[in-house]
Amino acid sequence: MKKITTYLKEIMNKANVSAQEASSCIGVSVGTFRNKLSQDRFSVDDLIILAEMCNYHLAFISSDNKNIELLDVSSYISDDDIRKNIEE
């Protein structure tokens, strides 16, 4: 089974998002971001932000594919935090 980091690296590569850009958006240093990658340890908030940076969405999908719940940045992170991360 693939780790979430494997998917994250793939979508970042496709979207040309650097570790520096990603770390800035989740509010950590590049070193901390790389540690999170190596340890496969991201919070749901981190994953939502990183996915949307790469034009993806996190979602819960029922096993019969009839129910899909998209997790987007605005549902989990305040507008102030989004602006703060973008400005830094």
C-alpha positions, 0 to 999 in steps of 0.5 A: 500500500502506498503512503500518503507521502507518495501521492503527495510527491506525485501531485506536487511534481505534476503541479510544479509545487516546490517543497519551499512553496508547500512548506510556506503554505502550511506554515513550517520550515522546509526542513520540517516539511521534508521531515513530514515527508520522510515520516509520512506525518501530515495533519488533515489540514496540511493535506487539504491545503497541499492538495488544493495547491496542486489542484486536487481535493481531499474527499471521503468516498463511500465504498459504493461511490454514491456519497462523496464529501469533498474536504476543502480549505474553506471548510477547515481553515479560517480565511485569516489563516489562509491569507496569512499562509499565502502572504508569508 
